[in-house]
Amino acid sequence: MIKACIFDLDGVIVDTAKYHYLAWKRLSNELGFDFSENDNEQLKGVSRMTSLDILLGIGGLSFSHDEKLKLAEKKNKWYVEYISKMTPDEILPGVIDFISSLRKNKIKIALASASKNAITILNQIDMTNYFDVIIDGTKVKEAKPNPEVFLKSAQELGIEPQYCIVFEDAVAGIQAAINAEMHNVGIGNADILTKADYVINNFESFDFEKLNKYFINN
């Protein structure tokens, strides 16, 4: 039985990966090396500081903890500049209709994101009120694939993990859902999201009935 749906933000509700990429690339260029879109794939679903460590590894650079904090803050300042110009037009196809179908079926809805800028993004795209619970990077300590963000979402919703379905676009996010002992739906490429229970390209033509039918039959 499905009682709650928990959504990641980046790559599921909106595509902010491009803004992360622009900010990380800007930082790498300032540090004297290039950062490709392919390199950026390694940063999906991981925390800001872990992402910085990956980027510095690509550049063959090392810094003290305090220096890394300053670099991460600089990247985030640029990222916030980009997302502060977002509009509701950037909501991914089918998302609003799908969440509306969940509401009609009295399914509780949470946002669970590693991003510390989740509220800023939701405000920009006018989606804050779509979620019963919002758990972001300011409320958790562990990054995915640690299940903390999903378990905390379920706890605040008052729903047991086995009745929750997670929607994720990243391998680390799918693994976090598995670690939380929750069902999950991958958004994107089935060849990449190999551990997902079910994979869809996007939310277009997808509704609660189709979701419920799959998990009842499987």
C-alpha positions in Angstrom: 0.0 0.0 0.0 1.3 3.4 -1.0 0.8 6.1 1.7 3.5 8.6 0.9 5.7 9.8 -2.1 9.0 11.4 -1.4 10.7 13.5 -4.1 14.2 14.5 -4.7 14.5 18.0 -6.2 17.3 18.3 -8.6 16.6 16.3 -11.8 13.1 15.2 -10.5 11.1 18.4 -9.9 13.4 20.8 -11.8 16.7 20.5 -13.7 19.1 22.5 -11.6 22.0 20.3 -12.6 22.9 22.8 -15.3 23.2 25.6 -12.8 25.4 23.4 -10.5 27.5 22.6 -13.5 28.0 26.3 -14.5 29.0 27.2 -10.9 31.4 24.3 -10.5 32.9 24.9 -14.0 33.4 28.6 -13.1 35.2 27.6 -9.9 37.4 25.1 -11.7 38.3 27.6 -14.4 39.2 30.1 -11.7 41.5 27.4 -10.2 43.1 26.8 -13.5 41.6 23.6 -14.9 38.6 22.5 -17.0 35.5 20.7 -15.7 33.5 18.8 -18.3 29.8 17.9 -18.3 30.9 14.3 -18.1 32.9 15.1 -15.0 29.8 16.7 -13.6 27.9 13.3 -13.6 30.1 12.3 -10.6 28.5 15.1 -8.6 24.9 14.0 -8.9 23.2 13.3 -5.6 26.2 14.0 -3.4 26.8 16.8 -0.9 28.4 20.1 -1.6 31.7 19.3 0.2 31.9 15.9 -1.3 31.3 17.4 -4.7 34.2 19.9 -4.0 36.5 17.0 -3.1 35.7 15.3 -6.4 36.3 18.5 -8.4 39.6 19.2 -6.6 40.6 15.6 -7.3 39.9 16.1 -11.0 42.1 19.2 -10.9 44.8 17.5 -8.8 44.6 20.1 -6.1 44.4 20.1 -2.4 43.4 22.7 0.1 43.0 23.0 3.9 39.6 22.6 5.4 39.1 26.3 5.9 40.2 27.0 2.3 37.7 24.4 1.0 34.9 26.0 3.0 35.6 29.3 1.3 35.7 27.6 -2.2 32.4 25.9 -1.5 30.8 29.1 -0.4 32.0 30.9 -3.5 30.5 28.1 -5.7 27.3 28.4 -3.8 27.1 32.1 -4.2 27.3 31.7 -7.9 24.8 28.9 -7.9 22.3 31.1 -5.9 22.7 33.9 -8.5 21.7 31.4 -11.2 18.7 29.8 -9.4 17.4 33.2 -8.2 16.3 33.8 -11.8 14.4 30.5 -12.1 10.6 30.6 -13.0 7.7 28.1 -12.8 8.4 27.4 -16.5 11.4 25.3 -15.4 9.3 22.7 -13.6 9.9 19.4 -15.4 7.1 18.1 -17.7 4.2 16.3 -16.0 5.4 17.0 -12.4 2.4 19.2 -11.4 -0.2 16.8 -12.9 1.4 13.8 -11.2 1.5 15.5 -7.8 -2.1 16.6 -8.2 -3.0 13.0 -8.9 -1.4 12.0 -5.6 -3.3 14.7 -3.8 -6.6 13.4 -5.2 -5.8 10.0 -3.8 -4.8 11.4 -0.4 -1.2 10.5 -0.7 1.2 12.4 1.6 4.0 14.2 -0.2 7.5 15.2 0.9 10.5 16.8 -0.7 13.9 15.3 0.3 16.9 17.0 -1.1 20.6 17.3 -0.2 20.4 20.9 -1.5 20.6 23.7 1.1 19.0 25.9 -1.5 15.8 23.9 -1.8 13.5 26.4 -0.3 14.9 29.2 -2.5 14.2 27.0 -5.6 10.7 26.0 -4.5 9.9 29.7 -3.8 11.1 30.7 -7.3 9.0 28.0 -9.0 5.9 28.5 -6.7 5.9 24.9 -5.4 6.5 25.3 -1.7 2.8 24.6 -0.9 2.8 21.3 -2.8 4.7 19.5 -0.1 3.5 18.4 3.3 7.1 18.1 4.5 10.3 19.6 3.2 13.6 18.1 4.3 16.7 19.7 2.8 20.4 19.9 3.4 20.0 22.3 6.3 18.1 19.6 8.3 20.3 16.5 7.7 24.0 15.7 8.4 24.6 12.7 6.1 24.7 12.7 2.3 23.1 10.1 0.1 23.5 7.1 -0.2 23.0 7.5 3.5 19.2 7.2 4.0 18.9 10.0 6.6 17.0 12.5 4.4 14.4 9.9 3.4 14.0 8.4 6.9 13.5 11.9 8.3 11.0 12.7 5.7 9.0 9.6 6.5 9.2 10.3 10.2 7.9 13.9 9.8 5.1 12.6 7.5 4.2 10.0 10.2 4.5 7.1 7.6 6.5 3.9 8.0 9.3 3.5 5.4 7.7 0.4 3.8 4.7 2.5 2.7 6.8 5.2 1.0 8.0 5.5 -2.6 11.0 7.6 -3.4 11.5 9.4 -6.8 15.1 9.9 -7.7 17.3 10.6 -10.7 20.7 9.7 -9.2 22.3 6.4 -8.4 23.3 7.6 -4.9 19.6 8.6 -4.3 18.3 5.2 -5.4 20.7 3.5 -3.1 19.7 5.8 -0.3 16.1 4.7 -0.9 17.1 1.1 -0.8 19.1 1.7 2.4 15.9 3.3 3.9 14.0 0.1 2.9 11.7 2.2 0.7 10.3 1.4 -2.7 11.7 3.7 -5.4 11.1 5.0 -8.9 14.1 6.2 -11.0 13.7 9.2 -13.3 15.9 8.9 -16.3 17.9 6.2 -17.9 17.2 2.6 -16.9 20.7 1.6 -18.0 22.2 3.9 -15.4 19.5 3.5 -12.6 19.9 -0.3 -12.6 18.9 -0.8 -9.0 15.7 1.2 -9.2 12.4 -0.8 -8.7 10.9 1.0 -11.7 12.2 3.6 -14.2 10.3 6.3 -16.1 11.7 8.9 -18.5 9.7 11.6 -17.0 6.2 12.3 -15.4 4.4 12.9 -18.6 1.4 10.6 -19.0 2.2 9.1 -15.5 -0.3 9.2 -12.7 -1.1 7.6 -9.3 -3.1 4.8 -11.0 -0.1 3.7 -13.1 2.2 3.9 -10.0 -0.2 2.0 -7.8 -0.8 -0.7 -10.4 2.9 -1.3 -10.8 3.6 -1.7 -7.1 0.5 -3.8 -6.4 1.5 -6.2 -9.2 5.1 -6.4 -8.2 
